[in-house]
Structure formats: structure tokens, C-alpha cells
Amino acid sequence: MFYLANLCYADAPCKQYLYDLFNSVQLKDIEKRNKIWDVDLLERIVAYVIANVGTTFSETSLAKFLKSEQRTASPKTILNDSKYCCEAYLFYW
């Protein structure tokens, strides 16, 4: 991440660079390799897991959370998407 030095470690450009890097390397890689068609769901799962680091939860509780946000997803889909993220070393489940 040497490019951050070129941005003089300015807050907004650095955040944008890291966000773009994350999206292009991780999410698009996971998307293409596993032929995920519901990218929004994948992004919500990743956001939930990252926001709840250190909290114990299951795919069922995550499905209930998504339902409260008017998004439906089966626990099996959540488990599969989580497995794909683990295979890409995005997080450890």
C-alpha cells in the first residue's frame, strides 16, 4: 500500500483508495470466482461481519437481521457467501 504515501496520507483520498482496492480485489474476485449474482447481499454480509467483529452470531441470526432490513436470504445462501469470503481470506468464520 505504498500508494498511500503518494496521497500524503490525506484522510478522504486514502479512504477512497482503500475502498476501491477492497472492492476490486476482494469483492469482485469473490463475485466472479463463485458466480454470485446477488452482489448487494454479499456486500451486506461482509459489512455485517466486519461491523460485528468479536460478536458470536450464526447464519440464522444474520438472516433474521437481513429480514429486519427488508432483505430476505436463506441461511444456506449466507453460509455459502461466508464460505466464499473465507476462501478469499477476507475473514475467518
C-alpha positions as CSV (number, residue, x, y, z in Angstrom):
1,M,0.0,0.0,0.0
2,F,2.8,2.3,-0.9
3,Y,0.4,4.4,-2.9
4,L,-1.0,5.9,0.3
5,A,2.3,7.8,0.6
6,N,1.6,9.4,-2.8
7,L,-1.7,10.7,-1.3
8,C,0.2,12.3,1.5
9,Y,-2.0,10.2,3.9
10,A,-4.9,12.6,3.4
11,D,-8.0,11.2,5.0
12,A,-10.6,11.3,2.2
13,P,-8.3,10.2,-0.7
14,C,-6.8,7.4,1.4
15,K,-10.2,6.1,2.4
16,Q,-11.4,6.2,-1.2
17,Y,-8.2,4.4,-2.4
18,L,-8.7,1.6,0.2
19,Y,-12.4,1.3,-0.5
20,D,-11.6,0.9,-4.3
21,L,-8.9,-1.6,-3.6
22,F,-11.1,-3.6,-1.3
23,N,-13.9,-3.7,-3.9
24,S,-11.7,-4.5,-6.9
25,V,-9.5,-7.1,-5.2
26,Q,-11.8,-8.8,-2.8
27,L,-15.5,-8.4,-3.7
28,K,-15.1,-8.7,-7.5
29,D,-12.8,-11.6,-7.1
30,I,-15.3,-13.4,-4.9
31,E,-18.1,-12.4,-7.2
32,K,-16.5,-13.7,-10.4
33,R,-14.9,-16.8,-9.0
34,N,-18.1,-18.0,-7.3
35,K,-20.6,-16.6,-9.9
36,I,-22.5,-14.7,-7.2
37,W,-25.5,-12.9,-8.7
38,D,-26.7,-11.1,-5.6
39,V,-23.8,-8.7,-5.0
40,D,-25.8,-6.5,-2.7
41,L,-26.4,-9.4,-0.4
42,L,-22.7,-10.3,-0.4
43,E,-21.8,-6.7,0.5
44,R,-24.3,-6.6,3.3
45,I,-23.0,-9.9,4.7
46,V,-19.4,-8.6,4.6
47,A,-20.5,-5.3,6.2
48,Y,-22.3,-7.1,9.0
49,V,-19.5,-9.4,9.7
50,I,-16.9,-6.6,9.8
51,A,-19.2,-4.4,11.9
52,N,-19.7,-7.2,14.4
53,V,-16.2,-8.5,14.8
54,G,-15.9,-10.3,18.1
55,T,-19.6,-11.0,18.3
56,T,-20.9,-14.5,18.1
57,F,-23.6,-15.0,15.5
58,S,-24.9,-17.6,13.2
59,E,-26.2,-17.6,9.6
60,T,-29.7,-17.8,11.1
61,S,-29.3,-14.7,13.2
62,L,-27.8,-12.9,10.2
63,A,-30.8,-14.0,8.1
64,K,-33.1,-12.5,10.8
65,F,-31.0,-9.3,10.8
66,L,-31.3,-9.0,7.0
67,K,-35.0,-9.7,7.2
68,S,-35.3,-6.7,9.6
69,E,-33.7,-4.6,6.8
70,Q,-36.3,-5.9,4.3
71,R,-33.8,-8.2,2.7
72,T,-34.5,-11.9,2.5
73,A,-31.8,-14.5,2.3
74,S,-31.8,-18.1,3.3
75,P,-29.3,-19.3,5.9
76,K,-27.8,-21.6,3.3
77,T,-27.0,-18.7,1.0
78,I,-25.5,-16.7,3.8
79,L,-23.4,-19.7,4.8
80,N,-22.2,-20.2,1.1
81,D,-21.4,-16.5,0.7
82,S,-19.5,-16.5,4.0
83,K,-17.6,-19.6,2.9
84,Y,-16.5,-17.8,-0.3
85,C,-15.3,-14.9,1.8
86,C,-13.3,-17.2,4.0
87,E,-11.8,-18.9,0.9
88,A,-10.7,-15.5,-0.3
89,Y,-9.1,-14.7,3.1
90,L,-11.5,-11.8,3.6
91,F,-12.4,-13.1,7.1
92,Y,-12.2,-16.3,9.2
93,W,-15.5,-17.8,10.2
